[in-house]
Amino acid sequence: MEVGHYHNAPIHLHAGFLITAFILAWPFWPMVGLRGNVLALLFMAIIFASILAHAAWRDVMACRAAARYSRAGQRRAILASAA
């Protein structure tokens, strides 16, 4: 299921993530009433946000590294043509 885009890259939410998050939130579900449900859903949202932030930061670092290496390649090409 596609949930959005980041820098023109699609963000997909796999069903396995929902199942895993549900299982990890299991200790909150048996709490009676609204409090348990809110805590479980909040826990699942925090897990989703942390994984999304991790993936977004990896994308940012990959873009920075690509820009750095492309500039280094341009410098090598300039130095090679000057020699």
C-alpha positions in Angstrom: 0.0 0.0 0.0 1.5 3.3 -1.0 1.2 6.0 1.7 3.1 8.9 0.1 6.2 10.2 -1.6 9.6 11.5 -0.4 11.8 13.2 -2.9 9.8 11.5 -5.7 10.4 8.1 -4.1 7.3 6.2 -3.2 6.7 5.2 0.4 5.1 1.7 0.7 3.6 0.2 3.8 3.9 -3.5 3.8 1.3 -5.7 5.5 4.0 -7.4 7.4 4.9 -4.2 9.2 1.3 -3.8 10.5 1.3 -7.4 11.7 4.7 -6.9 13.4 3.6 -3.6 15.0 0.4 -5.2 16.2 2.3 -8.1 17.8 4.9 -5.7 19.4 2.0 -3.7 20.8 0.3 -6.8 22.3 1.1 -5.9 25.9 -1.1 -2.8 25.6 -4.2 -4.5 24.0 -5.4 -6.4 27.1 -5.7 -3.2 29.1 -9.4 -2.6 29.6 -10.9 0.5 28.1 -9.8 3.3 25.9 -6.4 3.7 27.6 -5.1 0.3 26.3 -6.2 1.0 22.8 -4.7 4.5 22.7 -1.4 3.3 24.1 -1.3 0.5 21.5 -2.1 2.8 18.6 0.4 5.4 19.9 3.1 2.7 20.2 2.4 1.5 16.6 2.5 5.2 15.4 5.8 5.8 17.1 7.3 2.6 15.6 6.1 3.7 12.1 7.4 7.2 12.6 10.9 6.0 13.7 11.2 3.6 10.8 10.1 6.3 8.4 12.5 8.8 9.9 15.3 6.3 9.6 14.5 5.6 5.9 14.2 9.3 5.1 17.6 10.0 6.8 19.2 7.2 4.8 17.9 8.9 1.6 19.2 12.3 2.7 22.7 10.8 3.4 22.7 8.9 0.1 21.9 12.1 -1.8 24.7 13.9 0.1 27.2 11.1 -0.6 26.2 11.0 -4.3 26.7 14.7 -4.6 30.1 14.5 -2.9 31.3 11.7 -5.1 30.0 13.3 -8.2 31.9 16.5 -7.3 35.0 14.4 -6.6 34.7 12.8 -10.0 34.4 16.1 -11.7 37.6 17.3 -9.9 39.5 14.2 -11.0 38.3 14.8 -14.6 39.4 18.4 -14.5 42.8 17.5 -13.1 43.2 14.7 -15.7 42.4 17.0 -18.5 44.9 19.6 -17.2 47.7 17.1 -17.1 
